[in-house]
Amino acid sequence: MPQHPWDGKASTVAAVLYLGLSLLAAFVFVALAALKGETSWSARLIGGVWVFFLTTIILMPVVIPWVRKHAEGR
C-alpha cells in the first residue's frame, strides 16, 4: 500500500501552515498600515510582530488538530 505524503509529518505540515498564515497576516497588517501612512515604520513593524505572535497563538491550537484529523482521516 503506498504511503501518504503526510505520514509522520502532520506536525510539520501544521507548523508550516499556521506559521505561514501568521506571516501572511503580519505582512497584510504592515501593508495596510503603510497604505494608511499615519505611523512610522518602527510602529508598523512592531505592530506586524504583534500580529504575527498573536495570530500564531490563536491558530496553533486550531490548525494542529485539524491537520492531524485530516491526515488520519485521509
Buried (B, 14 or more C-beta within 10 A) or exposed (E): EEEEEBEEBBEEBBBEBBBEBBBEBBEEBBEEBEEEEEEEEEEBBEBBEEBBEEBBEBBBEEBBEBBBEEBEEE
